């Protein structure tokens, strides 16, 4: 059981969402939430408070009668539960729920304590609302997607529970759960925020870091099996640049290769007497996809760290409107629900993930093209050239998937479309950005899976299993358990999918 007592961090988030740890809310936080609710109830008695005694959006000019306030909240939830398209997978929905629970727990929204209690229970029981990909424009927050979350909390709509899609009412009755108590502004407070884009975004960062770690190890192993010189990974060369990411990637690669017997020292082969040589037999420098890995993956690491920081600033923020200030006994109206911070970070993240897929595709091309590597048969074909095809077909998949990533990397952040009778005249499209980034990450894992299979086949052909580093050997053994050595052509798609599933669910 993890008790949330303050700011949510990545480690806590990971344990709850990826390791299914139970979550509880500290009693002091619950007391603060209740105090916020009681204050808003009293404060709004004779004042105009948006979404409490007014309509919503461009209809905020309409006063709502006291006896219609509760109905207003239900109307908002039901009318905006209008999503379409594919369902957002459960892990990402649970991340959304945790993000929303965290921001409501700040006591800045004035919700009834039943909201906090029921959301906590649903997370712990792994009862997740049916939420669709399409709907939110990310300005008054993720209104449409969060409406589906709110719909579950009022006991309506549908949920996924124990692998089945069922009516919320049916599951609540079976589990003896009661819907939330709608008292003041529970509908708008649940919906007015960035929790969908942020929850998805945090999951995206976790998978991106995993992908990056695989790419670092893969890049090191390619340098290794082609017997590259190691000075492009040296401390001295990489310290001559000030970028933290570049230095860290080079360090990671050096650690990967520390016990390899294949990488070479330039001074042993090229820093010698060459007076009688006209043409060097050894390659003087490797292609960029091998030699410039620290410079290519360094910006990925630096960007990822920034994205992660911004997302947790958002997840620990009051992203709602209006905002309750208990300390000063006031209510402030504004635009904290706007998702531009998250949208921009998702665009940045998908750019660097696409660059990783491009690097993987170029490294794959290097391995399958004998004119480039000079040591491997075409398409790392261990069978009969001409009769067998090796990795030829799989390369097409990697290339086309990389091309899709390049297309998907166009910005959502600058694709605002005015809507809501022009009340929302500039919006973030943050959830679209997060979901497209999710797709780009999944695509990148497919490309890397194909590259990994090719590396394993290359190690088989070169018979260097006992010369590679211990880390490469471990990677080779893990993937070889999934994909057998093959000379004759085999049906590749099951193996590609199995390797993809393995690397997306396991750290290197």
Secondary structure as UniProt FT lines:
FT   STRAND          2..4
FT   HELIX           10..17
FT   STRAND          23..25
FT   HELIX           27..43
FT   TURN            44..45
FT   TURN            50..52
FT   HELIX           57..59
FT   TURN            60..61
FT   HELIX           66..68
FT   HELIX           69..80
FT   STRAND          84..87
FT   HELIX           90..104
FT   TURN            105..106
FT   HELIX           113..125
FT   STRAND          128..129
FT   STRAND          132..134
FT   HELIX           143..153
FT   TURN            154..155
FT   STRAND          158..161
FT   TURN            162..163
FT   STRAND          164..167
FT   HELIX           168..175
FT   HELIX           186..191
FT   HELIX           195..225
FT   TURN            226..227
FT   HELIX           231..233
FT   HELIX           235..239
FT   HELIX           244..256
FT   TURN            257..259
FT   HELIX           266..269
FT   TURN            275..276
FT   HELIX           288..291
FT   HELIX           293..315
FT   STRAND          323..325
FT   TURN            326..329
FT   STRAND          330..332
FT   TURN            336..337
FT   HELIX           340..368
FT   HELIX           370..373
FT   HELIX           378..380
FT   TURN            386..387
FT   TURN            390..391
FT   HELIX           392..408
FT   TURN            413..414
FT   TURN            420..423
FT   HELIX           430..462
FT   TURN            465..467
FT   HELIX           470..480
FT   TURN            481..482
FT   HELIX           493..505
//
